[in-house]
Amino acid sequence: MVLLRHGQSVWNAENIFTGWTDVDLSPKGEEEAKSAGEKMAEISFDVIHTSKLIRAQKTAEIVMSHNTASNNPPTRQDQRLNERHYGSLQGLNKDETREKYGDEQVHIWRRSYDVPPPDGESLEMCAERTLPYLIEEIEPDLRAGKNVLVAAHGNSLRSIVMSIENLSPEEILTVEIPTGIPIHYQFENGKYSRIN
């Protein structure tokens, strides 16, 4: 299984809280997806899972356009893989939000496990939808011996990494999922091991 955060989005580049707002990749994000695709060109993927957001879907499409080993695998899109919902912060500039609410409060909203931003989701709430998707949709593919690409978002992937690497709520706070960098896992006997 390969987890891949989408390439840089237009709003990532502009330092804006994105969440569920459906914004496209920036030119840099397209390059990041292309680079990821070139790194994974010889992996034969059997199925692709993405969120319902264009930045994740487009990342997967660009990756697969550079893949020489796969034979047109099906793509499953599901809202449960969407980015964490940033509620009232969506569309706001991150620096201006820090000026308004203070560095510490914004850091708590962005990095705490169980404190949601106003009208939004905490990482814990995000995990309540991503982990059932992992168990119900992705793991059956892995148990069937399929190679799986999951193209999603920083926080939806952090919640999955937290679960499969058995990290505590404190440990996950320091985990960064960079844009466009594949994270590889081996799945055997119901257990995950990171292989890069």
C-alpha positions in Angstrom: 0.0 0.0 0.0 1.3 3.4 -0.9 -0.1 6.5 0.8 0.3 9.7 -1.1 -0.7 13.2 -0.1 -1.8 15.3 -3.1 0.7 17.7 -4.6 0.7 21.3 -3.5 -2.7 22.9 -4.1 -3.4 26.5 -5.2 -4.5 27.3 -1.6 -1.5 25.5 -0.1 0.7 27.9 -2.2 -1.3 30.9 -1.0 -1.2 29.8 2.7 -5.0 29.4 3.0 -6.9 26.9 5.0 -8.4 24.5 2.5 -10.2 21.6 4.2 -13.2 20.5 2.0 -13.0 23.4 -0.4 -12.4 21.9 -3.8 -9.3 23.6 -5.1 -7.0 22.4 -7.9 -3.3 21.6 -7.9 -0.8 24.4 -8.3 1.9 24.1 -11.1 4.3 23.0 -8.3 1.7 20.4 -7.2 1.5 19.0 -10.7 5.3 18.7 -10.7 5.2 16.9 -7.3 2.6 14.4 -8.6 4.7 13.9 -11.8 7.8 13.2 -9.6 5.9 10.8 -7.4 4.6 9.1 -10.6 8.1 8.6 -11.9 9.3 7.2 -8.6 6.4 4.6 -8.7 6.4 4.0 -12.4 7.2 0.3 -12.0 4.7 -0.5 -9.2 1.8 -2.5 -10.6 -1.2 -1.0 -8.8 -4.4 -3.0 -8.8 -6.7 -0.3 -7.3 -6.6 3.4 -6.4 -8.5 5.0 -3.6 -8.9 8.8 -3.6 -11.0 11.4 -1.8 -13.8 13.3 -3.5 -11.6 16.4 -3.9 -10.0 17.3 -7.2 -6.5 17.8 -5.8 -6.3 14.2 -4.7 -8.0 12.8 -7.8 -5.7 14.8 -10.1 -2.6 13.7 -8.2 -3.6 10.1 -8.7 -4.3 10.7 -12.4 -0.9 12.3 -13.0 0.9 9.5 -11.0 -0.8 6.9 -13.1 0.0 8.7 -16.4 3.6 7.9 -15.6 3.0 4.3 -14.5 4.2 1.6 -16.9 3.4 -1.4 -14.8 -0.4 -1.1 -14.1 -3.2 -2.0 -16.5 -5.8 0.8 -16.0 -6.7 0.0 -12.4 -10.1 1.1 -11.1 -10.3 4.3 -9.0 -12.7 4.5 -6.0 -13.5 8.0 -4.8 -15.0 8.4 -1.3 -15.7 11.5 0.8 -14.4 9.6 3.9 -10.9 10.2 2.6 -11.4 13.9 2.3 -9.2 16.3 4.1 -10.1 17.3 7.7 -12.9 19.9 7.6 -11.6 23.2 8.8 -15.0 24.7 9.4 -15.1 28.5 9.7 -11.3 28.7 9.0 -11.7 27.4 5.4 -10.8 30.1 2.9 -8.9 32.2 5.5 -5.2 33.1 5.3 -3.3 31.2 7.9 -1.1 34.2 8.9 -4.2 36.5 9.2 -5.9 33.8 11.3 -2.9 33.7 13.7 -3.1 37.5 14.0 -6.8 37.3 14.8 -6.8 34.3 17.2 -3.2 34.1 18.3 -0.4 31.6 17.4 -1.2 29.3 20.2 -4.9 28.9 19.5 -4.3 28.3 15.7 -1.6 25.8 16.6 -4.1 23.9 18.9 -6.7 23.9 16.1 -4.2 22.6 13.5 -2.2 20.2 15.6 -4.2 18.9 18.6 -5.8 15.5 18.3 -9.2 16.3 19.7 -9.8 20.1 19.5 -11.7 21.1 16.3 -11.6 24.5 14.8 -14.9 26.4 14.9 -17.6 24.5 13.0 -14.9 22.0 11.8 -13.3 18.6 12.6 -10.6 17.6 14.9 -8.1 14.9 13.8 -10.0 12.5 16.0 -13.3 13.3 14.2 -11.5 12.9 10.9 -10.2 9.4 12.0 -13.8 8.4 12.8 -14.5 8.4 9.0 -11.1 7.5 7.6 -10.5 4.4 9.7 -13.8 2.7 8.9 -13.0 3.3 5.2 -9.5 1.8 5.7 -11.0 -1.3 7.3 -14.1 -1.7 5.1 -12.7 -0.7 1.7 -8.9 -0.7 1.6 -8.0 -3.7 3.7 -10.1 -6.2 1.7 -8.1 -5.2 -1.3 -4.8 -5.7 0.6 -6.0 -9.1 2.0 -6.8 -10.1 -1.6 -3.1 -9.4 -2.4 -3.7 -6.2 -4.3 -1.3 -3.3 -4.6 -3.2 -0.2 -3.5 -2.5 3.5 -4.0 -4.3 5.9 -1.6 -4.1 9.5 -2.9 -5.6 11.7 -0.2 -4.7 14.6 2.2 -2.4 15.5 5.0 -4.9 14.9 7.9 -6.9 12.0 6.4 -3.6 10.3 5.9 -2.2 11.2 9.3 -5.2 9.5 10.9 -4.5 6.4 8.9 -0.8 6.5 9.7 -1.6 7.0 13.4 -3.7 3.8 13.3 -1.5 1.5 11.3 1.7 2.6 13.1 0.0 2.5 16.5 1.0 6.1 17.4 -0.5 7.9 20.4 -2.5 11.1 20.1 0.7 12.9 21.3 3.0 11.1 18.8 0.8 11.9 15.8 1.0 15.6 16.5 4.6 15.7 15.3 4.0 13.6 12.1 4.2 15.6 8.9 2.8 14.1 5.7 4.6 16.0 2.9 2.9 16.8 -0.4 3.8 14.4 -3.3 6.1 12.0 -1.3 5.0 8.3 -1.5 4.9 6.4 1.8 5.2 2.6 1.3 3.8 -0.1 3.6 3.8 -3.9 3.4 0.6 -5.5 4.6 1.0 -9.1 5.8 -1.1 -11.1 8.3 -3.2 -8.1 9.1 -0.2 -6.0 10.1 1.5 -3.0 8.4 5.2 -2.4 8.2 6.7 0.8 6.7 9.2 0.0 4.0 10.8 3.3 3.2 
